[in-house]
Amino acid sequence: MITSQQIKELRDKTDVSVMACKKALEEAGGDMEKALEVLRRESAKVAEKKSDRELGAGIVEAYIHGNRQMGAIVKLKSESDFVSKNEGFATLAKDLAMHVAAANPENKETFLSQPYIKNPEITVSDYIKEHIQKFGENIEVVEFSRLSLF
């Protein structure tokens, strides 16, 4: 039997809806790690369904490394202002800019396939798909750039 505490714990880790957390835990037999995998798999399906939706809003976010000798900027788009004005969306953009600064991807394809710097068990693409599932909208990195004094 899945407890409300287990659902809360998974929701706190993922920010995914209560119902999606409950369903993932049920499918995983209450195992938290397996439930996280179920949610990752489901986020890919959700992202695929939303991939053809028009992107009409977004933000530009920058990250400057602590030594002020390297930085990055990311243009991240969403479907609506409702999502693009969400604090979690801004955090996603900042995290992606930090990744660009740290990993210096050559192009968008490379960027999306790189292990995500804050969780190398997933790719940048997986990280974005988790947020597509969380927000219920298509999200896309449109442009990014890295600057460095080196």
Helices and strands as residue ranges (DSSP letters): H 4-14, H 18-27, H 32-50, E 57-64, E 70-78, H 81-84, H 87-103, H 108-113, E 115-116, E 119-123, H 124-135, E 139-148
